[in-house]
């Protein structure tokens, strides 16, 4: 039975705690706030406000700390031979993400990044449909991760929320974008972005680039978690707020007749997916990888590419220019 240390039981860490407790592992828990640990149901010997004190007792760690602490925490864990699952973003600087990934590879360790939307069955369906060209030639992708909520204190909204669908687009298309343009705003005056609009261009074989947009923010009413994929033959809308019937497909297309272009609306289909908790799926993937010593499905390079795009968006917002992503 693998011994896994959960570092951080804050707002998101408690969800990791709930699921890890249900898995066939020996669980250790660390958090710098004693009051959080007091309600954690593990033996006193398995919890501490000093995570380092538990390192000799574990095989792997799940890091759910504020983002600025990710790099040092993961580097120390990898340095003492522990496999690591780290919540997104892997780091706040792409050079640090690269360093962690190369350290894990050199040491033969598992490094998995918590890009949770990859583990939703609807995401897998869209990726496979794109690969099989069910939508025809892709025109554009559009995503919104927005709603009225409390902002995170450790990063701006681009690192906190936009990165979810940046990584998802990389997953759906199999490559990172070739260039990025970002417009960010700090309406709350915190010195961090709280509204973000990012435009991405992805290469497409023998066709014009695919245009993709990601919108995120803390201000608009409601809660939106939606992705749209538009192709020449059909399109799909995926609503991640829905439990089972997440996807609707639309057999819509534009048809040229002589000099006129008509918009032909076709059949609409709603697809059902079995209920799945993506966080459980990604934690199960991590425990499986460390048990079997097989590669993680979301390795450090996935985290690196996502951070690199966010960096480019921040630079674009500063310079008001498109930023090329090097190969």
NUROFI-946010 format. One record per residue (C-alpha): x, y, z. Coordinates in steps of 0.02 Angstrom, whole numbers, padded with zeros to 5 digits. Each point is the difference from the previous one (the first is absolute). Example, Ala and Ser with C-alpha at 12.3 -4.5 7.8 and 13.67 -1.06 7.14 Angstrom:
2
u: 00615 | v: -00225 | w: 00390;
u: 00069 | v: 00172 | w: -00033;
***
This chain:
327
u: 00000 | v: 00000 | w: 00000;
u: 00073 | v: 00167 | w: -00054;
u: 00028 | v: 00134 | w: 00131;
u: -00058 | v: 00169 | w: -00065;
u: 00016 | v: 00170 | w: 00082;
u: -00132 | v: 00132 | w: -00037;
u: 00077 | v: 00173 | w: 00023;
u: -00137 | v: 00130 | w: 00020;
u: -00180 | v: -00022 | w: 00058;
u: -00069 | v: 00170 | w: -00043;
u: -00146 | v: 00042 | w: -00113;
u: 00048 | v: -00125 | w: -00137;
u: 00109 | v: -00114 | w: 00104;
u: -00149 | v: -00061 | w: 00100;
u: -00068 | v: -00078 | w: -00161;
u: 00164 | v: -00093 | w: -00023;
u: -00010 | v: -00055 | w: 00181;
u: -00176 | v: -00070 | w: -00021;
u: 00049 | v: -00103 | w: -00152;
u: 00171 | v: -00057 | w: 00060;
u: -00081 | v: -00067 | w: 00159;
u: -00107 | v: -00114 | w: -00108;
u: 00148 | v: -00073 | w: -00095;
u: 00107 | v: -00152 | w: 00048;
u: 00148 | v: 00103 | w: 00062;
u: 00080 | v: 00046 | w: 00166;
u: -00039 | v: 00185 | w: 00016;
u: 00105 | v: 00134 | w: 00084;
u: -00056 | v: 00182 | w: 00010;
u: 00093 | v: 00163 | w: 00024;
u: -00060 | v: 00180 | w: 00011;
u: 00083 | v: 00150 | w: 00080;
u: -00163 | v: 00045 | w: 00088;
u: -00029 | v: -00108 | w: 00154;
u: -00187 | v: 00035 | w: 00003;
u: -00019 | v: -00082 | w: -00170;
u: 00091 | v: -00156 | w: 00056;
u: -00102 | v: -00018 | w: 00159;
u: -00151 | v: -00063 | w: -00097;
u: 00098 | v: -00119 | w: -00113;
u: -00039 | v: -00181 | w: 00040;
u: 00173 | v: -00080 | w: -00008;
u: 00110 | v: -00060 | w: 00143;
u: 00100 | v: 00137 | w: 00088;
u: 00161 | v: -00080 | w: -00065;
u: -00065 | v: 00028 | w: -00177;
u: -00030 | v: 00187 | w: 00008;
u: 00110 | v: 00150 | w: 00030;
u: 00014 | v: 00187 | w: -00026;
u: 00176 | v: -00037 | w: -00064;
u: -00014 | v: -00097 | w: -00164;
u: 00188 | v: -00035 | w: -00004;
u: -00011 | v: -00100 | w: 00160;
u: -00108 | v: -00126 | w: -00091;
u: 00109 | v: -00019 | w: -00156;
u: 00097 | v: -00152 | w: 00067;
u: -00165 | v: -00093 | w: 00027;
u: -00075 | v: 00018 | w: -00175;
u: 00016 | v: -00060 | w: -00180;
u: -00088 | v: 00144 | w: -00086;
u: -00085 | v: 00168 | w: 00031;
u: -00150 | v: 00096 | w: -00060;
u: 00038 | v: 00187 | w: 00004;
u: -00151 | v: 00114 | w: 00020;
u: 00086 | v: 00156 | w: 00068;
u: -00013 | v: 00179 | w: -00065;
u: 00079 | v: 00009 | w: -00173;
u: 00154 | v: 00103 | w: 00050;
u: 00057 | v: -00145 | w: 00111;
u: -00015 | v: -00135 | w: -00134;
u: 00176 | v: 00013 | w: -00071;
u: 00099 | v: -00012 | w: 00162;
u: -00115 | v: -00132 | w: 00074;
u: 00007 | v: -00112 | w: -00154;
u: 00186 | v: 00023 | w: -00025;
u: 00033 | v: -00053 | w: 00179;
u: -00113 | v: -00153 | w: -00015;
u: 00076 | v: -00055 | w: -00164;
u: 00172 | v: 00032 | w: 00072;
u: -00030 | v: -00129 | w: 00137;
u: -00071 | v: -00128 | w: -00121;
u: -00188 | v: 00023 | w: 00020;
u: -00129 | v: -00009 | w: -00140;
u: -00106 | v: 00158 | w: -00010;
u: -00174 | v: 00053 | w: -00051;
u: -00010 | v: 00190 | w: -00003;
u: -00155 | v: 00103 | w: -00028;
u: 00001 | v: 00121 | w: -00146;
u: 00090 | v: 00108 | w: -00038;
u: 00155 | v: -00108 | w: 00019;
u: 00097 | v: 00161 | w: 00032;
u: -00020 | v: 00185 | w: -00038;
u: 00154 | v: 00004 | w: -00112;
u: 00025 | v: -00116 | w: -00149;
u: 00188 | v: -00018 | w: 00030;
u: -00040 | v: -00071 | w: 00171;
u: -00129 | v: -00118 | w: -00074;
u: 00133 | v: -00061 | w: -00121;
u: 00124 | v: -00024 | w: 00143;
u: -00123 | v: -00106 | w: 00098;
u: -00046 | v: -00105 | w: -00151;
u: 00181 | v: -00033 | w: -00045;
u: 00040 | v: -00042 | w: 00181;
u: -00141 | v: -00127 | w: 00006;
u: 00055 | v: -00079 | w: -00164;
u: 00182 | v: -00008 | w: 00054;
u: -00049 | v: -00079 | w: 00166;
u: -00125 | v: -00124 | w: -00075;
u: -00141 | v: 00077 | w: 00103;
u: -00183 | v: 00033 | w: -00038;
u: -00050 | v: 00184 | w: -00014;
u: -00184 | v: 00027 | w: -00037;
u: -00086 | v: 00169 | w: -00018;
u: -00180 | v: 00027 | w: 00054;
u: -00079 | v: 00053 | w: -00164;
u: -00168 | v: -00071 | w: 00049;
u: -00103 | v: 00032 | w: -00157;
u: 00102 | v: -00130 | w: -00095;
u: -00083 | v: -00132 | w: 00109;
u: -00179 | v: 00044 | w: -00042;
u: -00075 | v: -00131 | w: -00120;
u: -00071 | v: 00142 | w: -00105;
u: 00175 | v: 00068 | w: -00029;
u: 00062 | v: -00170 | w: -00057;
u: -00149 | v: -00013 | w: -00119;
u: 00039 | v: 00171 | w: -00077;
u: 00185 | v: -00042 | w: -00020;
u: -00041 | v: -00163 | w: -00089;
u: -00133 | v: 00083 | w: -00109;
u: 00125 | v: 00133 | w: -00055;
u: 00132 | v: -00132 | w: -00038;
u: -00127 | v: -00097 | w: -00104;
u: -00051 | v: 00161 | w: -00092;
u: -00184 | v: -00021 | w: 00046;
u: -00020 | v: 00189 | w: -00004;
u: 00087 | v: 00019 | w: -00168;
u: 00136 | v: 00133 | w: -00008;
u: 00009 | v: 00094 | w: 00164;
u: -00035 | v: 00187 | w: -00006;
u: 00005 | v: 00056 | w: 00180;
u: -00012 | v: -00047 | w: 00183;
u: -00077 | v: 00109 | w: 00134;
u: 00000 | v: -00018 | w: 00188;
u: -00068 | v: 00095 | w: 00149;
u: 00050 | v: -00032 | w: 00180;
u: -00087 | v: 00141 | w: 00090;
u: -00121 | v: 00050 | w: 00136;
u: -00022 | v: 00109 | w: 00152;
u: 00112 | v: -00068 | w: 00137;
u: 00136 | v: 00039 | w: 00125;
u: 00169 | v: 00025 | w: -00086;
u: 00148 | v: -00108 | w: 00043;
u: 00130 | v: 00091 | w: 00102;
u: 00157 | v: -00083 | w: -00070;
u: -00019 | v: 00028 | w: -00188;
u: -00100 | v: 00098 | w: -00128;
u: -00147 | v: -00077 | w: -00089;
u: 00103 | v: -00051 | w: -00153;
u: 00109 | v: -00115 | w: 00105;
u: -00148 | v: -00051 | w: 00110;
u: -00136 | v: -00034 | w: -00129;
u: 00049 | v: 00035 | w: -00181;
u: 00137 | v: -00130 | w: 00012;
u: -00133 | v: -00137 | w: 00018;
u: -00062 | v: 00025 | w: -00177;
u: 00169 | v: 00047 | w: -00072;
u: 00059 | v: -00173 | w: 00052;
u: -00163 | v: -00078 | w: -00060;
u: 00025 | v: 00076 | w: -00174;
u: 00178 | v: -00068 | w: -00001;
u: -00073 | v: -00170 | w: 00046;
u: -00138 | v: 00006 | w: -00132;
u: 00117 | v: 00053 | w: -00140;
u: 00154 | v: -00096 | w: 00054;
u: 00117 | v: 00150 | w: -00013;
u: 00029 | v: 00169 | w: 00084;
u: -00048 | v: 00159 | w: -00094;
u: 00122 | v: 00088 | w: -00116;
u: -00040 | v: 00176 | w: 00061;
u: -00101 | v: 00088 | w: 00136;
u: -00086 | v: 00166 | w: 00028;
u: -00068 | v: 00053 | w: 00169;
u: -00105 | v: 00140 | w: 00071;
u: -00004 | v: 00005 | w: 00191;
u: -00083 | v: 00117 | w: 00124;
u: 00019 | v: 00033 | w: 00187;
u: -00171 | v: 00070 | w: 00044;
u: 00021 | v: -00040 | w: 00185;
u: 00164 | v: 00095 | w: 00014;
u: 00097 | v: -00144 | w: 00079;
u: 00148 | v: 00006 | w: -00118;
u: -00061 | v: -00163 | w: -00080;
u: -00111 | v: -00031 | w: -00151;
u: -00181 | v: -00041 | w: 00041;
u: -00067 | v: 00003 | w: -00179;
u: 00088 | v: -00084 | w: -00144;
u: -00029 | v: -00025 | w: -00186;
u: 00129 | v: -00106 | w: -00091;
u: 00009 | v: -00036 | w: -00186;
u: 00101 | v: -00150 | w: -00059;
u: 00051 | v: -00061 | w: -00172;
u: 00033 | v: -00185 | w: -00028;
u: 00080 | v: -00071 | w: -00157;
u: -00107 | v: -00116 | w: -00104;
u: 00072 | v: -00113 | w: -00135;
u: -00027 | v: 00069 | w: -00176;
u: -00131 | v: 00124 | w: 00063;
u: -00011 | v: 00172 | w: 00076;
u: 00040 | v: 00011 | w: 00187;
u: -00134 | v: -00044 | w: 00128;
u: -00058 | v: 00150 | w: 00098;
u: -00035 | v: -00027 | w: 00185;
u: -00059 | v: 00118 | w: 00137;
u: -00002 | v: -00020 | w: 00189;
u: -00099 | v: 00120 | w: 00108;
u: 00011 | v: 00002 | w: 00190;
u: -00046 | v: 00118 | w: 00141;
u: -00075 | v: 00024 | w: 00172;
u: -00135 | v: 00127 | w: -00044;
u: -00137 | v: -00066 | w: -00115;
u: -00157 | v: -00074 | w: 00081;
u: -00024 | v: -00187 | w: 00008;
u: 00126 | v: -00139 | w: -00024;
u: 00057 | v: -00043 | w: -00177;
u: 00113 | v: -00147 | w: -00044;
u: -00030 | v: -00022 | w: -00186;
u: 00101 | v: -00051 | w: -00153;
u: -00055 | v: 00013 | w: -00182;
u: 00085 | v: -00085 | w: -00147;
u: -00049 | v: 00060 | w: -00174;
u: 00038 | v: -00097 | w: -00159;
u: -00051 | v: 00010 | w: -00182;
u: -00119 | v: -00149 | w: 00017;
u: -00064 | v: 00012 | w: 00178;
u: 00030 | v: 00079 | w: 00169;
u: -00010 | v: -00048 | w: 00182;
u: -00039 | v: 00092 | w: 00161;
u: 00060 | v: -00077 | w: 00163;
u: -00071 | v: 00065 | w: 00164;
u: 00109 | v: -00062 | w: 00142;
u: -00128 | v: 00058 | w: 00128;
u: -00115 | v: -00141 | w: -00053;
u: 00020 | v: -00170 | w: 00082;
u: -00043 | v: -00119 | w: -00142;
u: -00068 | v: 00083 | w: -00157;
u: 00151 | v: 00113 | w: -00025;
u: 00013 | v: -00002 | w: -00189;
u: -00114 | v: 00060 | w: -00139;
u: 00052 | v: -00022 | w: -00181;
u: -00069 | v: 00109 | w: -00140;
u: 00007 | v: -00056 | w: -00181;
u: 00008 | v: 00179 | w: -00062;
u: 00098 | v: 00057 | w: -00152;
u: 00018 | v: 00142 | w: -00122;
u: -00035 | v: -00047 | w: -00181;
u: 00053 | v: 00102 | w: -00152;
u: -00127 | v: 00002 | w: -00141;
u: 00052 | v: 00106 | w: -00149;
u: 00042 | v: 00168 | w: 00079;
u: -00101 | v: -00026 | w: 00158;
u: 00048 | v: -00081 | w: 00165;
u: -00139 | v: -00080 | w: 00099;
u: 00001 | v: -00056 | w: 00181;
u: -00075 | v: -00174 | w: 00011;
u: -00050 | v: -00058 | w: 00173;
u: 00002 | v: -00188 | w: 00021;
u: -00042 | v: -00127 | w: 00133;
u: 00040 | v: 00030 | w: 00183;
u: 00056 | v: -00146 | w: 00108;
u: 00023 | v: -00006 | w: 00187;
u: 00129 | v: -00122 | w: 00067;
u: -00004 | v: -00084 | w: 00169;
u: 00155 | v: -00043 | w: 00101;
u: 00007 | v: -00105 | w: 00157;
u: 00022 | v: 00104 | w: 00157;
u: 00185 | v: 00020 | w: 00035;
u: 00095 | v: 00102 | w: 00128;
u: 00153 | v: 00058 | w: -00098;
u: 00101 | v: 00032 | w: 00158;
u: -00024 | v: -00180 | w: 00053;
u: 00052 | v: -00057 | w: -00174;
u: 00159 | v: 00102 | w: -00002;
u: 00050 | v: -00052 | w: 00176;
u: -00032 | v: -00181 | w: -00050;
u: 00110 | v: 00026 | w: -00153;
u: 00139 | v: 00064 | w: 00114;
u: -00011 | v: -00144 | w: 00123;
u: -00003 | v: -00122 | w: -00147;
u: 00154 | v: 00081 | w: -00077;
u: 00101 | v: -00006 | w: 00161;
u: -00054 | v: -00179 | w: 00034;
u: 00040 | v: -00067 | w: -00174;
u: 00143 | v: 00122 | w: -00038;
u: -00084 | v: 00053 | w: -00161;
u: -00001 | v: 00177 | w: -00073;
u: -00129 | v: 00121 | w: 00067;
u: -00136 | v: 00049 | w: -00125;
u: 00033 | v: 00185 | w: 00041;
u: 00186 | v: 00019 | w: 00024;
u: 00104 | v: 00151 | w: 00042;
u: 00016 | v: 00050 | w: -00183;
u: -00188 | v: 00025 | w: -00009;
u: 00015 | v: 00117 | w: 00148;
u: 00149 | v: 00087 | w: -00081;
u: -00094 | v: 00035 | w: -00162;
u: -00150 | v: 00070 | w: 00093;
u: 00108 | v: 00117 | w: 00105;
u: 00095 | v: 00056 | w: -00154;
u: -00163 | v: 00055 | w: -00083;
u: -00053 | v: 00095 | w: 00156;
u: 00169 | v: 00086 | w: 00003;
u: -00024 | v: 00049 | w: -00181;
u: -00175 | v: 00068 | w: 00036;
u: 00069 | v: 00107 | w: 00143;
u: 00139 | v: 00065 | w: -00112;
u: -00124 | v: 00036 | w: -00139;
u: -00111 | v: 00098 | w: 00120;
u: 00151 | v: 00104 | w: 00050;
u: 00064 | v: 00032 | w: -00177;
u: -00167 | v: -00005 | w: -00092;
u: 00080 | v: -00114 | w: -00130;
u: -00017 | v: -00180 | w: -00057;
u: 00129 | v: -00112 | w: 00085;
u: 00073 | v: -00144 | w: -00097;
u: 00021 | v: -00168 | w: 00088;
u: 00166 | v: -00078 | w: -00046;
u: 00003 | v: -00182 | w: -00052;
***
